[in-house]
Amino acid sequence: MKKLLFLFTFTLCLAFGYAQKAPYVIYNAKGKKVSYEKMLKSLEEKDMVLFGELHNNPIAHWLQYELTSDLYTKRALILGAEMVEADNQDELDAYLAGTIDYKALDSTARLWNNHKTDYAPLVDFAKDKKLVFVASNVPRRYASMVYKGGFETLDTLSTQEKSWIAPLPIAYDPELPGYQNILKMMGDHGSPTLVMAQAIKDATMAHFILKNYKTGSLFLHYNGSYHSNNYEGILWYLKKDLPDLQYGTISTVMQGNVHKLEDENKGIADFIICVDSNMTTTY
């Protein structure tokens, strides 16, 4: 009996200690704490969900996998990610079909350095469940071209190369607060073409999301938070073409105190994953 009482007390202590030192808390846009279950219930009713991450944050990557597996039980899913570029779709499809192994994928596609630890589980989930996984990002060499010479440099691309980016001419609003903030953050290193390079990424990701979306399904897209924060970036392009769909957004932030969402992090997404700034990173 004493042994059982000890185990019960020990369990309570662990639970209480965890509650006091939670590594993350989920908030809604207004800064109110919400449960994972409430977030899931809300997002499962959407047509598209943009999961904004911090690329080296293990909590975000873990919750991406958890949300993906849970949404799979509720809806027909289509997955897509910033972390694979559009001209590597064939290699990704071959891996998903099982005609090449991971080693071949790694050697033929431009995978991110943290792909194996952070994104391979999501790709493998798609492979196991036979889901479409969209390589949505613009090939980085074209974003570099835009940074060096603006959108007009894309006119020189071949027909095949243009198939890997959003259709030209690129719709663009340089006055969007998110784009203006890039200039402020970069200071003397900022330029109009730097913002254009960000926009070509947003536009291309939105293009391939829309191209692969099927009515009645839920498209879950993984991207850096800045690409969808404040309902701009990718979402601006999605809503421009399909304003009547139901969209959901998630952002990931880090704070020293996770138990109260800072004002600057309120309203940036439907749900904000607030992670303790002491959390270890994946790189």
PLY file of the C-alpha trace (Angstrom):
ply
format ascii 1.0
element vertex 283
property float x
property float y
property float z
element edge 282
property int vertex1
property int vertex2
end_header
0.00 0.00 0.00
2.82 2.39 0.90
4.49 1.58 -2.41
1.32 2.44 -4.33
0.92 5.66 -2.37
4.54 6.61 -3.12
4.06 5.96 -6.85
0.85 8.01 -6.85
2.51 10.91 -5.04
5.56 10.75 -7.31
3.34 10.85 -10.37
1.51 13.90 -9.04
4.81 15.64 -8.38
5.98 14.96 -11.91
2.71 16.24 -13.31
2.81 19.35 -11.13
6.42 20.03 -11.98
5.77 19.68 -15.69
2.83 22.04 -15.48
5.05 24.67 -13.86
7.86 24.22 -16.40
5.90 23.56 -19.57
8.20 23.89 -22.60
5.41 25.44 -24.69
1.89 26.85 -24.49
-0.62 27.26 -27.32
-2.54 30.52 -27.61
-5.28 31.79 -29.89
-4.96 35.05 -31.78
-6.27 37.04 -28.81
-3.60 35.63 -26.49
-5.86 33.20 -24.65
-4.41 29.81 -23.75
-6.02 26.94 -25.66
-5.53 23.20 -25.63
-4.03 21.21 -28.47
-7.40 19.47 -28.81
-9.20 22.78 -29.32
-6.68 23.82 -31.96
-7.10 20.48 -33.71
-10.88 20.74 -33.70
-10.73 24.20 -35.25
-8.17 23.32 -37.90
-9.83 20.09 -39.02
-12.67 22.20 -40.41
-10.40 24.25 -42.70
-9.59 23.83 -46.37
-5.97 24.91 -45.98
-3.68 25.23 -42.97
-0.34 27.02 -42.99
1.88 25.74 -40.18
4.46 28.43 -39.55
7.57 27.09 -37.85
10.94 28.22 -36.63
13.16 26.02 -38.75
15.36 24.78 -35.89
12.64 24.41 -33.26
12.03 20.81 -32.11
8.66 21.61 -30.50
7.34 22.96 -33.81
8.60 19.89 -35.69
7.08 17.52 -33.13
3.72 19.30 -33.25
3.80 19.29 -37.05
3.99 15.52 -36.97
1.33 15.20 -34.26
-1.05 17.53 -36.07
-0.46 15.76 -39.37
-1.19 12.33 -37.94
-4.27 13.57 -36.07
-5.69 15.45 -39.06
-5.16 12.33 -41.16
-7.77 10.55 -39.05
-10.26 13.36 -39.71
-9.79 14.52 -43.29
-8.36 13.64 -46.68
-4.92 15.28 -46.48
-2.55 16.85 -48.98
0.84 17.86 -47.63
3.32 20.42 -48.89
6.43 22.22 -47.69
8.69 25.18 -48.24
11.62 22.89 -47.48
11.56 21.13 -50.87
11.86 23.17 -54.07
9.49 22.75 -57.00
12.08 21.43 -59.44
12.72 18.50 -57.08
9.12 17.28 -57.23
10.01 14.36 -59.51
12.67 13.11 -57.11
10.31 13.51 -54.17
7.56 11.64 -56.01
9.98 8.82 -56.81
10.84 8.50 -53.13
7.18 8.53 -52.13
6.48 5.82 -54.69
9.36 3.70 -53.38
11.32 3.67 -56.64
14.30 5.39 -55.00
15.54 5.19 -51.41
16.43 7.99 -49.02
20.09 7.94 -50.02
19.13 8.53 -53.64
16.71 11.28 -52.69
19.38 12.99 -50.62
21.87 12.86 -53.47
19.50 14.06 -56.23
17.31 16.62 -54.45
18.50 19.76 -52.67
17.33 18.74 -49.22
17.86 21.08 -46.30
20.67 20.16 -43.93
18.13 19.35 -41.20
15.85 17.34 -43.47
16.70 13.97 -41.94
15.89 15.03 -38.38
13.11 17.56 -38.93
11.26 16.90 -42.21
11.94 13.28 -43.16
9.34 12.07 -40.60
6.67 14.15 -42.38
7.72 12.92 -45.82
7.79 9.34 -44.54
4.31 9.79 -43.09
3.12 10.80 -46.56
4.92 7.80 -48.04
3.38 5.35 -45.55
-0.12 6.77 -46.00
0.23 7.26 -49.77
-0.39 11.00 -49.55
0.60 13.67 -52.04
3.51 15.77 -50.77
4.05 18.97 -52.73
7.48 20.54 -53.19
6.19 24.10 -53.13
9.12 26.47 -52.86
10.74 28.39 -55.69
14.17 27.02 -56.68
16.57 29.19 -54.73
18.55 30.20 -57.83
15.49 32.05 -59.15
14.95 33.86 -55.85
18.61 34.86 -56.10
18.01 36.18 -59.61
15.14 38.32 -58.34
17.27 39.65 -55.50
19.97 40.69 -57.94
17.75 42.12 -60.69
14.08 42.19 -59.82
11.13 40.28 -61.26
12.02 41.16 -64.84
15.00 38.79 -64.73
12.53 35.89 -64.67
11.43 36.75 -68.21
14.70 35.24 -69.44
13.82 31.76 -68.14
12.87 28.88 -70.40
9.34 27.48 -70.49
10.37 24.56 -68.33
12.06 26.82 -65.79
8.97 29.03 -65.62
6.93 25.93 -64.72
8.77 25.86 -61.38
7.67 29.34 -60.31
4.41 31.24 -59.95
2.98 32.44 -63.29
4.41 35.69 -64.60
3.90 38.55 -64.10
4.08 38.16 -60.31
1.35 39.97 -58.39
3.07 42.11 -55.79
2.16 44.61 -53.10
5.37 46.11 -51.64
3.35 48.06 -49.07
2.26 44.98 -47.14
3.43 45.45 -43.53
5.38 42.18 -43.55
7.39 43.25 -46.58
7.93 46.72 -45.19
9.16 45.17 -41.96
11.82 43.23 -43.86
13.28 46.53 -45.03
13.26 47.87 -41.48
14.91 44.75 -40.06
17.62 44.69 -42.72
18.43 48.40 -42.41
21.14 49.41 -44.87
21.23 45.85 -46.20
17.58 45.99 -47.26
16.46 46.75 -50.80
13.28 46.54 -52.90
14.64 43.49 -54.69
15.24 41.72 -51.37
11.53 42.05 -50.65
10.75 40.86 -54.18
12.82 37.75 -53.51
10.64 37.07 -50.46
7.52 37.66 -52.55
8.54 35.21 -55.28
8.82 32.54 -52.58
5.39 33.41 -51.16
3.79 33.56 -54.59
5.32 30.28 -55.73
4.34 28.40 -52.59
0.78 29.69 -52.92
0.74 28.73 -56.60
1.68 25.11 -55.96
-0.68 24.84 -53.00
-3.56 25.99 -55.21
-2.42 23.84 -58.14
-2.51 20.67 -56.02
-5.52 21.43 -53.83
-8.61 19.26 -54.30
-12.07 20.28 -53.14
-13.08 18.47 -49.96
-9.51 17.85 -48.85
-7.37 19.70 -46.33
-4.02 21.01 -47.55
-1.50 21.19 -44.71
1.56 23.27 -45.60
4.76 23.61 -43.58
6.63 26.88 -43.88
8.67 29.36 -41.93
6.42 31.51 -39.74
7.35 34.72 -41.51
5.84 33.39 -44.73
2.36 33.39 -43.17
2.51 35.61 -40.08
-0.10 38.37 -39.80
-2.15 36.63 -42.50
0.20 37.90 -45.18
2.84 36.25 -47.34
1.57 32.96 -48.73
-1.92 33.62 -47.39
-2.15 36.96 -49.23
-1.60 35.13 -52.50
-3.98 32.30 -51.63
-6.79 34.67 -50.74
-6.19 36.73 -53.87
-7.07 33.71 -56.03
-9.44 31.75 -53.78
-10.90 34.13 -51.19
-13.81 31.87 -50.23
-11.82 28.95 -48.85
-11.47 28.45 -45.11
-7.89 29.11 -44.05
-6.12 28.39 -40.78
-2.71 29.60 -39.65
-0.23 28.63 -36.97
2.87 30.53 -35.90
5.76 29.55 -33.65
7.43 32.06 -31.33
9.94 31.89 -28.49
9.66 33.71 -25.17
11.46 33.67 -21.83
8.08 33.27 -20.12
5.62 31.08 -22.00
2.76 31.63 -19.55
1.72 35.00 -20.97
1.81 35.79 -24.67
3.65 39.01 -25.35
1.68 41.73 -27.11
3.90 41.64 -30.19
2.99 37.97 -30.70
-0.77 38.41 -30.41
-2.78 38.34 -33.60
-0.02 37.00 -35.83
-1.91 33.74 -36.49
-5.02 31.83 -35.50
-2.88 29.79 -33.13
0.51 30.69 -31.69
2.84 28.02 -30.29
4.86 29.83 -27.64
8.06 27.91 -26.89
10.40 28.45 -23.96
13.49 30.28 -25.20
15.65 27.78 -23.27
14.44 24.96 -25.53
17.27 23.27 -27.37
17.42 23.63 -31.15
17.98 21.08 -33.88
20.91 23.02 -35.33
0 1
1 2
2 3
3 4
4 5
5 6
6 7
7 8
8 9
9 10
10 11
11 12
12 13
13 14
14 15
15 16
16 17
17 18
18 19
19 20
20 21
21 22
22 23
23 24
24 25
25 26
26 27
27 28
28 29
29 30
30 31
31 32
32 33
33 34
34 35
35 36
36 37
37 38
38 39
39 40
40 41
41 42
42 43
43 44
44 45
45 46
46 47
47 48
48 49
49 50
50 51
51 52
52 53
53 54
54 55
55 56
56 57
57 58
58 59
59 60
60 61
61 62
62 63
63 64
64 65
65 66
66 67
67 68
68 69
69 70
70 71
71 72
72 73
73 74
74 75
75 76
76 77
77 78
78 79
79 80
80 81
81 82
82 83
83 84
84 85
85 86
86 87
87 88
88 89
89 90
90 91
91 92
92 93
93 94
94 95
95 96
96 97
97 98
98 99
99 100
100 101
101 102
102 103
103 104
104 105
105 106
106 107
107 108
108 109
109 110
110 111
111 112
112 113
113 114
114 115
115 116
116 117
117 118
118 119
119 120
120 121
121 122
122 123
123 124
124 125
125 126
126 127
127 128
128 129
129 130
130 131
131 132
132 133
133 134
134 135
135 136
136 137
137 138
138 139
139 140
140 141
141 142
142 143
143 144
144 145
145 146
146 147
147 148
148 149
149 150
150 151
151 152
152 153
153 154
154 155
155 156
156 157
157 158
158 159
159 160
160 161
161 162
162 163
163 164
164 165
165 166
166 167
167 168
168 169
169 170
170 171
171 172
172 173
173 174
174 175
175 176
176 177
177 178
178 179
179 180
180 181
181 182
182 183
183 184
184 185
185 186
186 187
187 188
188 189
189 190
190 191
191 192
192 193
193 194
194 195
195 196
196 197
197 198
198 199
199 200
200 201
201 202
202 203
203 204
204 205
205 206
206 207
207 208
208 209
209 210
210 211
211 212
212 213
213 214
214 215
215 216
216 217
217 218
218 219
219 220
220 221
221 222
222 223
223 224
224 225
225 226
226 227
227 228
228 229
229 230
230 231
231 232
232 233
233 234
234 235
235 236
236 237
237 238
238 239
239 240
240 241
241 242
242 243
243 244
244 245
245 246
246 247
247 248
248 249
249 250
250 251
251 252
252 253
253 254
254 255
255 256
256 257
257 258
258 259
259 260
260 261
261 262
262 263
263 264
264 265
265 266
266 267
267 268
268 269
269 270
270 271
271 272
272 273
273 274
274 275
275 276
276 277
277 278
278 279
279 280
280 281
281 282
